[in-house]
């Protein structure tokens, strides 16, 4: 079998992998990308978990379900009367699938445009050879590549409950949660993280009774405490039943649904009966089938590939990025690492600042943040100032009819440097970008406060929160 040689071989075509491959090609490297995702027709579907069963399809369903809820509950406030409202779940899922395919096809187009050689199949190490590493592609036909540099971007897989495998019918990962064929009367969710809350929100809006079971005693422990309390209040008001501090016991799936035995926060034995159960208790690095031992690639105790601050592994010219390495499992973090690694291979200085990576939960209200939380600053003993501004005092939010939430600024008490920004409310996912830019350029809260923001806009709430750091808010 003849080997095809490349300057750069990327294993994995998710957000980190396909971006790394395109950037490497733009920098003049002969580049290949290997990805095994396929659609229901067996055709290539690059984009990884994010595009196929994560970020993109979940946002499509969130948008559809939010439209339905607006029509059912909020259009009347605008004088718009709706009668005979119903939901066609099959059509909703078909639209979601079409959105996914558009993204798949877009990536394939970008590969072609940038002259990236795409190989459909599973990539795995074979051995180190003269001139790089031999990589096997197991697909419709087996092929062998040799890469001078190899970038591993194989992503992550959903973590299952011990002894409770995903069947994607009754016991669902994020994949199955996106393909429920009809609205369940009762839906259980184990884990109140991003996936659990987003998917729970989708099906609650469409009419499901949703119960979320969370092992931790606090809600959204990684989020600023003030924001998390606001979120808990909002979600509870919407009808999500959230139980904290539970201990999950036996989970049994039958023809009629799922039974979850658990102990509540007071130690009492409880049982949750539901038609389907979404398990969203985290994700694990995906190195299945990579064959790292064949070349001596080092993994840590979690199964993640060990890398340094520049994404270098223990092997020369082998790099790893995204969910398969340390750091937050976020698509945009993987993208930034992909670009940085391609540029480092070219002898440039790739840039990734973990302190300014934004986080977003696409519920309603949306939650977004960057930098330190107030509880982290207290634990560090750092002197800080805080400023908040509620959306109920923002003219654009009132016009939208969505005044839930607030913007919160945290700044250094002496220098006024922005240390963290936390938003819960309408379009928080978009508003957080201003804070990311400001923090990347080491801006002070006063810098944001003195920038002219258009009126009326939601971004004025960002300005007012920055003003509030020094008790100078003009509208509250």
Backbone torsions as a table, in degrees:
resi	resn	phi	psi	omega
1	UNK	NA	128.9	-178.9
2	UNK	-81.2	133.3	178.2
3	UNK	-90.0	143.1	174.1
4	UNK	-100.4	129.3	-175.1
5	UNK	-101.2	140.5	179.9
6	UNK	-137.4	154.0	173.4
7	UNK	-69.0	-40.9	-177.7
8	UNK	-135.0	128.6	172.4
9	UNK	-117.7	124.0	179.0
10	UNK	-105.7	125.3	178.0
11	UNK	-100.3	107.5	-177.3
12	UNK	115.7	129.0	-177.2
13	UNK	-114.6	31.1	174.5
14	UNK	-79.0	-166.2	-176.9
15	UNK	-55.4	-40.4	177.8
16	UNK	-71.8	-45.9	-174.7
17	UNK	-67.9	-48.8	-176.3
18	UNK	-70.1	-33.7	176.8
19	UNK	-67.3	-41.4	178.2
20	UNK	-61.4	-42.6	-178.8
21	UNK	-64.8	-44.2	-179.4
22	UNK	-64.6	-43.3	-179.6
23	UNK	-66.0	-39.8	178.2
24	UNK	-61.2	-43.1	178.6
25	UNK	-64.1	-40.0	178.0
26	UNK	-62.1	-29.6	-179.6
27	UNK	-84.5	4.5	174.0
28	UNK	98.0	6.5	-179.4
29	UNK	-88.4	142.0	171.9
30	UNK	-73.8	110.4	-165.2
31	UNK	-122.8	141.4	174.2
32	UNK	-123.9	148.0	174.3
33	UNK	-129.6	131.1	-179.9
34	UNK	-110.8	130.5	178.1
35	UNK	-149.9	139.3	-175.1
36	UNK	-105.5	-5.6	-179.8
37	UNK	-58.2	139.5	176.6
38	UNK	-139.4	152.8	178.9
39	UNK	-86.4	-175.7	-176.1
40	UNK	-64.8	-16.6	177.1
41	UNK	-92.7	2.3	-179.8
42	UNK	81.9	6.6	-178.9
43	UNK	-86.1	156.4	179.5
44	UNK	-56.7	139.0	179.5
45	UNK	-137.2	66.5	-179.1
46	UNK	-63.7	159.2	-178.3
47	UNK	127.7	-10.2	174.8
48	UNK	65.8	-163.8	179.1
49	UNK	-56.8	-42.2	-176.8
50	UNK	-54.1	-52.6	-175.7
51	UNK	-76.9	-37.5	-170.8
52	UNK	-90.7	-41.8	-176.5
53	UNK	-140.1	28.4	-177.0
54	UNK	-138.8	-114.1	-171.5
55	UNK	-51.9	-52.0	-171.3
56	UNK	-71.2	-54.2	-179.6
57	UNK	-65.6	-33.2	179.2
58	UNK	-65.8	-38.4	178.4
59	UNK	-68.3	-33.6	176.7
60	UNK	-63.0	-45.0	179.8
61	UNK	-70.9	-36.1	176.4
62	UNK	-60.7	-41.2	179.4
63	UNK	-65.9	-45.0	-180.0
64	UNK	-61.5	-46.5	-177.1
65	UNK	-69.3	-32.8	177.4
66	UNK	-67.5	-39.1	176.0
67	UNK	-59.5	-43.2	-179.9
68	UNK	-62.1	-44.5	-178.8
69	UNK	-67.0	-37.7	177.1
70	UNK	-61.7	-44.2	-180.0
71	UNK	-64.3	-38.1	-176.5
72	UNK	-75.7	-35.0	-168.9
73	UNK	-121.6	-20.8	-169.5
74	UNK	-121.8	-19.5	-178.4
75	UNK	-61.7	-32.3	-179.2
76	UNK	-59.5	-32.1	178.5
77	UNK	-64.3	-23.0	-179.2
78	UNK	-96.2	4.7	-178.1
79	UNK	81.1	15.6	179.7
80	UNK	-102.2	115.5	-177.7
81	UNK	-97.1	130.6	-180.0
82	UNK	-122.4	129.6	176.1
83	UNK	-126.1	152.6	178.2
84	UNK	67.4	30.4	-177.6
85	UNK	-66.5	132.8	177.1
86	UNK	-147.5	166.9	179.8
87	UNK	-123.7	133.0	175.9
88	UNK	-102.9	94.4	-174.7
89	UNK	-62.6	-38.3	-179.6
90	UNK	-60.5	-42.4	179.2
91	UNK	-69.3	-36.9	177.7
92	UNK	-62.0	-43.9	178.7
93	UNK	-67.4	-36.5	178.6
94	UNK	-64.3	-40.0	176.9
95	UNK	-63.0	-43.8	177.5
96	UNK	-57.4	-44.5	179.7
97	UNK	-64.0	-36.6	179.6
98	UNK	-67.0	-39.6	177.0
99	UNK	-62.0	-42.5	178.9
100	UNK	-61.5	-46.8	-178.1
101	UNK	-63.0	-36.9	177.2
102	UNK	-59.9	-39.2	178.1
103	UNK	-70.8	-41.6	175.5
104	UNK	-55.5	-50.4	-177.5
105	UNK	-64.9	-34.4	178.3
106	UNK	-63.5	-38.4	178.5
107	UNK	-67.4	-43.7	178.1
108	UNK	-60.9	-38.1	176.8
109	UNK	-63.3	-43.1	-179.9
110	UNK	-65.1	-36.6	175.4
111	UNK	-59.7	-47.9	-178.5
112	UNK	-63.7	-44.4	-178.5
113	UNK	-61.6	-38.6	-176.9
114	UNK	-96.3	8.1	176.4
115	UNK	61.5	40.3	171.8
116	UNK	-89.9	127.4	177.7
117	UNK	-79.5	121.7	-176.9
118	UNK	-103.6	134.5	178.2
119	UNK	-124.4	123.6	-176.6
120	UNK	-93.3	111.8	-179.7
121	UNK	160.1	-175.7	179.3
122	UNK	-93.0	129.0	178.8
123	UNK	-96.0	137.7	178.8
124	UNK	-147.8	148.8	177.2
125	UNK	-69.5	144.2	174.6
126	UNK	-112.7	-55.3	179.8
127	UNK	-171.5	164.0	171.8
128	UNK	-81.4	136.8	-179.4
129	UNK	-133.2	171.5	176.7
130	UNK	-64.2	125.5	-179.8
131	UNK	93.2	5.5	176.1
132	UNK	142.8	-132.4	-175.6
133	UNK	-134.2	138.3	177.2
134	UNK	-86.6	128.1	-178.2
135	UNK	-121.0	128.8	177.3
136	UNK	-95.1	135.6	174.4
137	UNK	-109.2	112.3	179.5
138	UNK	-99.9	107.5	-179.4
139	UNK	-146.2	-144.7	177.4
140	UNK	-58.4	-36.3	171.7
141	UNK	-135.5	138.9	-178.2
142	UNK	-77.4	134.9	179.0
143	UNK	-133.7	159.5	178.8
144	UNK	-125.1	129.2	177.3
145	UNK	-117.1	155.4	171.0
146	UNK	-124.0	125.6	180.0
147	UNK	-118.4	130.2	175.3
148	UNK	-66.2	-42.9	172.5
149	UNK	-117.8	142.4	176.7
150	UNK	-125.3	130.0	175.6
151	UNK	-112.9	116.6	179.3
152	UNK	-91.2	121.5	-178.5
153	UNK	-138.8	58.1	-170.5
154	UNK	-90.9	0.9	170.2
155	UNK	73.3	-149.0	-175.0
156	UNK	-143.0	166.1	177.3
157	UNK	-123.3	154.8	177.4
158	UNK	-66.5	141.5	177.5
159	UNK	-84.5	129.2	178.8
160	UNK	-92.1	155.7	170.9
161	UNK	-65.7	141.6	178.3
162	UNK	-54.6	124.1	177.8
163	UNK	78.0	4.1	-179.4
164	UNK	-126.2	94.2	-176.6
165	UNK	-76.5	152.7	173.8
166	UNK	-73.6	128.1	171.3
167	UNK	-108.2	-6.5	179.2
168	UNK	58.2	20.0	173.1
169	UNK	-119.0	-59.5	176.2
170	UNK	-103.9	-40.8	178.4
171	UNK	-102.6	111.0	-166.7
172	UNK	-113.8	138.1	164.9
173	UNK	-89.6	-169.6	175.0
174	UNK	-59.0	-31.4	179.3
175	UNK	-62.5	-57.5	-179.0
176	UNK	-64.6	-31.5	-180.0
177	UNK	-63.8	-23.2	179.3
178	UNK	-88.9	-2.5	-174.8
179	UNK	-127.3	19.7	178.1
180	UNK	-62.5	121.9	-170.0
181	UNK	-74.4	-21.5	175.9
182	UNK	-147.7	160.7	-176.8
183	UNK	-68.6	119.3	178.5
184	UNK	-73.4	148.2	175.9
185	UNK	-68.7	-43.0	179.1
186	UNK	-129.0	128.3	-179.4
187	UNK	-125.0	130.3	175.6
188	UNK	-102.8	145.0	176.4
189	UNK	-132.7	124.9	174.4
190	UNK	-103.3	114.8	-177.8
191	UNK	108.7	123.6	-178.0
192	UNK	-105.8	37.0	175.6
193	UNK	-84.5	-162.2	-175.0
194	UNK	-59.1	-52.1	-175.9
195	UNK	-63.8	-45.6	-178.7
196	UNK	-60.6	-44.8	-178.6
197	UNK	-70.3	-40.7	-179.6
198	UNK	-66.6	-47.7	-179.0
199	UNK	-70.3	-36.2	175.1
200	UNK	-61.4	-39.1	179.0
201	UNK	-64.6	-42.6	179.7
202	UNK	-54.9	-53.6	-172.0
203	UNK	-79.2	-24.6	172.7
204	UNK	-64.8	-44.7	179.9
205	UNK	-59.1	-32.8	-177.3
206	UNK	-84.7	-4.0	173.7
207	UNK	123.1	-1.9	-179.6
208	UNK	-77.1	147.7	169.8
209	UNK	-88.0	114.9	-170.3
210	UNK	-112.8	128.4	175.0
211	UNK	-117.8	126.6	179.8
212	UNK	-107.7	123.9	177.9
213	UNK	-107.0	123.1	-176.6
214	UNK	-125.0	130.2	-178.1
215	UNK	-72.2	-34.3	-177.9
216	UNK	-70.5	149.5	-179.8
217	UNK	-77.8	-13.9	179.5
218	UNK	-115.4	149.0	-179.2
219	UNK	-88.0	131.5	179.1
220	UNK	48.9	62.4	-173.7
221	UNK	-60.1	-26.9	-178.4
222	UNK	-80.7	-11.8	-176.1
223	UNK	-91.4	153.3	174.2
224	UNK	-52.9	133.7	-171.5
225	UNK	-57.6	-41.0	179.7
226	UNK	-63.6	-40.6	178.6
227	UNK	-67.7	-42.3	-179.1
228	UNK	-62.1	-39.5	178.3
229	UNK	-64.9	-40.4	177.9
230	UNK	-63.4	-40.5	179.5
231	UNK	-65.4	-44.5	-179.9
232	UNK	-59.4	-42.2	179.0
233	UNK	-63.5	-43.5	-178.4
234	UNK	-66.8	-45.5	-177.2
235	UNK	-67.3	-38.2	178.1
236	UNK	-64.1	-41.2	178.2
237	UNK	-61.9	-35.4	179.5
238	UNK	-71.2	-21.2	179.0
239	UNK	118.5	-1.0	173.7
240	UNK	-71.4	127.4	175.5
241	UNK	-93.7	116.2	-175.1
242	UNK	-116.9	120.1	177.0
243	UNK	-112.3	123.6	-178.0
244	UNK	-102.8	159.7	175.1
245	UNK	66.0	31.6	-179.0
246	UNK	-93.2	159.3	174.9
247	UNK	-121.1	115.6	-176.2
248	UNK	-76.3	133.5	177.1
249	UNK	-107.2	-129.7	-176.8
250	UNK	-75.9	136.8	175.9
251	UNK	-117.6	122.9	-178.4
252	UNK	-124.6	129.3	177.4
253	UNK	-107.4	133.1	178.1
254	UNK	-132.8	-172.4	-177.5
255	UNK	-64.2	-31.0	-175.5
256	UNK	-94.8	-7.6	-179.3
257	UNK	150.7	-150.8	-174.2
258	UNK	-130.2	139.4	176.2
259	UNK	-116.4	126.2	-179.1
260	UNK	-118.1	114.7	174.5
261	UNK	-88.6	133.7	179.7
262	UNK	-152.0	161.6	175.2
263	UNK	-106.4	127.9	-177.5
264	UNK	-79.5	-179.0	-174.8
265	UNK	-64.5	-18.8	179.2
266	UNK	-95.4	1.8	178.2
267	UNK	90.0	4.4	-178.9
268	UNK	-86.4	141.8	178.4
269	UNK	-74.2	132.8	-178.6
270	UNK	-135.1	162.8	176.0
271	UNK	-136.0	131.8	174.1
272	UNK	-107.1	120.4	175.5
273	UNK	-103.9	125.5	-178.9
274	UNK	-146.7	160.4	179.6
275	UNK	-73.5	-39.2	179.3
276	UNK	-141.1	155.5	-177.6
277	UNK	-129.9	121.1	173.6
278	UNK	-93.0	125.8	177.5
279	UNK	-106.6	114.0	-178.7
280	UNK	-132.8	74.3	-175.1
281	UNK	-110.8	26.9	177.5
282	UNK	112.2	179.7	-177.7
283	UNK	-133.8	157.1	-178.8
284	UNK	-123.1	145.2	179.7
285	UNK	-56.8	142.1	-177.3
286	UNK	-101.5	101.8	173.4
287	UNK	-120.7	13.7	-179.8
288	UNK	-61.7	125.3	178.0
289	UNK	79.9	-0.9	-179.0
290	UNK	-73.1	-24.0	-180.0
291	UNK	59.5	50.8	-177.3
292	UNK	-65.2	-28.5	-177.9
293	UNK	-66.1	-22.0	-178.6
294	UNK	-66.6	-23.3	-179.9
295	UNK	-119.7	-1.0	179.0
296	UNK	81.3	28.1	179.4
297	UNK	-74.0	128.4	-173.7
298	UNK	-85.2	131.0	174.0
299	UNK	-114.0	155.6	176.3
300	UNK	-93.1	-173.9	-175.0
301	UNK	-66.6	-19.3	177.5
302	UNK	-88.0	-6.7	-176.1
303	UNK	90.9	4.6	177.8
304	UNK	-81.3	150.8	176.6
305	UNK	-75.6	130.4	-178.2
306	UNK	-78.3	125.5	178.5
307	UNK	-135.0	161.8	174.3
308	UNK	-90.4	-168.7	-177.3
309	UNK	-64.6	-19.0	-179.2
310	UNK	-105.1	15.0	177.6
311	UNK	70.7	22.3	173.8
312	UNK	-84.3	135.9	175.0
313	UNK	-87.3	-172.2	177.7
314	UNK	-75.2	-7.7	-178.5
315	UNK	-103.1	140.7	177.8
316	UNK	-63.1	133.6	176.9
317	UNK	66.6	16.4	172.8
318	UNK	-114.8	125.5	-175.7
319	UNK	-121.5	160.4	176.3
320	UNK	-146.3	143.9	-173.3
321	UNK	-142.3	164.5	170.4
322	UNK	79.3	-146.6	-174.8
323	UNK	-65.7	-20.5	-175.8
324	UNK	-81.3	-2.7	177.0
325	UNK	-123.2	-176.6	-178.7
326	UNK	-65.3	166.2	177.3
327	UNK	99.2	174.8	-177.3
328	UNK	-64.9	140.7	178.1
329	UNK	-86.4	78.7	-177.9
330	UNK	-127.5	138.2	-177.8
331	UNK	-59.5	-41.7	-176.4
332	UNK	-72.6	-26.7	172.8
333	UNK	-65.7	-42.3	178.5
334	UNK	-62.7	-41.1	179.0
335	UNK	-61.0	-45.1	-179.8
336	UNK	-62.7	-41.3	178.2
337	UNK	-66.5	-36.5	179.1
338	UNK	-61.7	-46.0	177.7
339	UNK	-63.9	-44.6	-177.3
340	UNK	-61.7	-42.5	-179.3
341	UNK	-66.1	-43.7	178.1
342	UNK	-58.2	-40.9	-179.6
343	UNK	-71.6	-34.0	176.3
344	UNK	-66.7	-37.7	176.7
345	UNK	-61.0	-33.7	-179.9
346	UNK	-82.2	3.1	179.1
347	UNK	86.2	9.7	178.2
348	UNK	-93.6	-178.2	-176.8
349	UNK	-113.6	86.9	179.5
350	UNK	-63.0	147.0	-172.9
351	UNK	-122.7	124.3	170.4
352	UNK	-139.9	121.3	179.0
353	UNK	-110.9	104.2	-178.2
354	UNK	-62.3	-25.3	-177.8
355	UNK	-72.7	-16.4	-179.4
356	UNK	-118.9	27.5	173.5
357	UNK	-86.5	119.3	-178.7
358	UNK	-78.2	152.0	175.4
359	UNK	-117.1	143.0	-179.5
360	UNK	-141.2	138.2	168.7
361	UNK	-118.6	119.8	-171.1
362	UNK	-90.7	47.7	173.1
363	UNK	-85.3	-171.6	171.2
364	UNK	-129.2	108.8	7.6
365	UNK	-73.1	152.2	174.8
366	UNK	-71.7	153.1	177.9
367	UNK	-126.1	129.8	179.2
368	UNK	-146.2	145.4	178.7
369	UNK	-156.3	161.2	175.6
370	UNK	-148.2	143.7	177.8
371	UNK	84.0	-156.1	-173.1
372	UNK	-81.5	148.8	170.3
373	UNK	-89.6	165.2	179.5
374	UNK	-63.9	-37.9	180.0
375	UNK	-67.0	-32.6	176.3
376	UNK	-67.0	-42.2	179.7
377	UNK	-64.7	-39.3	177.1
378	UNK	-63.5	-43.1	-179.8
379	UNK	-63.9	-33.4	179.1
380	UNK	-79.5	-12.2	-177.7
381	UNK	72.6	24.6	-177.4
382	UNK	-88.2	133.6	178.3
383	UNK	-74.7	129.0	-175.8
384	UNK	-144.8	164.2	172.5
385	UNK	-120.0	147.3	179.8
386	UNK	-123.9	144.1	175.0
387	UNK	-138.7	136.3	179.8
388	UNK	-130.2	155.7	175.8
389	UNK	-147.1	126.3	-177.1
390	UNK	-84.8	146.2	177.5
391	UNK	-68.6	-18.5	178.9
392	UNK	-66.0	-16.4	178.1
393	UNK	-101.5	11.4	-178.6
394	UNK	-104.6	125.7	-175.4
395	UNK	-61.3	-40.9	-179.1
396	UNK	-67.0	-38.7	178.6
397	UNK	-63.4	-39.7	177.3
398	UNK	-62.7	-42.4	179.5
399	UNK	-64.6	-35.2	176.7
400	UNK	-70.5	-24.1	-174.8
401	UNK	79.8	24.8	-177.5
402	UNK	-137.6	87.9	-174.9
403	UNK	-108.1	12.2	178.5
404	UNK	-68.6	139.3	169.0
405	UNK	100.4	-170.8	-173.0
406	UNK	-162.6	167.7	171.5
407	UNK	-113.4	137.5	-178.2
408	UNK	-129.2	128.1	176.1
409	UNK	-108.8	141.1	171.7
410	UNK	-124.5	124.7	-176.5
411	UNK	-132.6	152.3	178.0
412	UNK	-61.3	133.5	-175.4
413	UNK	-63.2	-29.3	-177.2
414	UNK	-96.7	-48.1	-172.9
415	UNK	-93.4	-17.5	-176.9
416	UNK	71.6	7.6	176.5
417	UNK	-60.8	137.2	179.2
418	UNK	-70.2	124.8	-179.0
419	UNK	-104.8	-23.9	179.8
420	UNK	-170.7	147.0	175.6
421	UNK	-134.5	132.9	-174.2
422	UNK	-132.7	129.7	-175.0
423	UNK	-132.0	133.2	166.9
424	UNK	-130.3	122.8	-177.1
425	UNK	154.1	-171.4	-176.7
426	UNK	-63.2	133.3	175.5
427	UNK	55.8	32.5	177.3
428	UNK	-58.2	-33.6	-179.2
429	UNK	-61.9	-30.9	178.6
430	UNK	-86.7	-39.5	-177.2
431	UNK	-65.2	-30.2	-174.6
432	UNK	-64.8	-21.6	-178.1
433	UNK	-61.1	-35.1	178.4
434	UNK	-61.4	-40.9	179.3
435	UNK	-67.3	-38.4	179.0
436	UNK	-62.1	-46.3	178.2
437	UNK	-60.4	-46.3	-178.7
438	UNK	-60.1	-45.3	-178.7
439	UNK	-68.7	-35.4	178.2
440	UNK	-62.5	-31.9	179.6
441	UNK	-97.7	15.7	176.1
442	UNK	57.9	39.7	-178.4
443	UNK	-73.6	159.0	173.0
444	UNK	-96.0	164.3	175.6
445	UNK	-60.6	-35.2	-180.0
446	UNK	-64.5	-32.4	177.5
447	UNK	-58.9	-45.8	179.0
448	UNK	-67.0	-39.8	-177.9
449	UNK	-63.2	-29.9	-176.4
450	UNK	-93.9	-2.8	176.5
451	UNK	-81.5	135.0	179.2
452	UNK	-74.4	120.9	176.7
453	UNK	-106.4	138.6	-178.8
454	UNK	-61.6	148.6	179.3
455	UNK	-122.5	134.9	-2.1
456	UNK	-93.5	129.9	176.9
457	UNK	-139.5	157.7	174.4
458	UNK	-65.6	-27.8	-178.1
459	UNK	-65.2	-18.3	175.0
460	UNK	-62.0	-27.7	177.4
461	UNK	-66.7	-31.8	176.2
462	UNK	-65.9	-46.4	178.7
463	UNK	-60.3	-44.5	-177.4
464	UNK	-66.5	-35.2	176.9
465	UNK	-66.2	-37.4	176.5
466	UNK	-65.8	-40.4	175.9
467	UNK	-62.9	-36.4	-177.0
468	UNK	-67.4	-19.3	176.6
469	UNK	-54.9	-36.2	177.9
470	UNK	-111.4	27.2	177.5
471	UNK	55.6	41.6	-177.5
472	UNK	-118.4	14.7	-179.9
473	UNK	-58.9	136.6	-175.5
474	UNK	-93.9	-13.0	-171.4
475	UNK	-124.5	13.2	179.8
476	UNK	-157.2	NA	NA
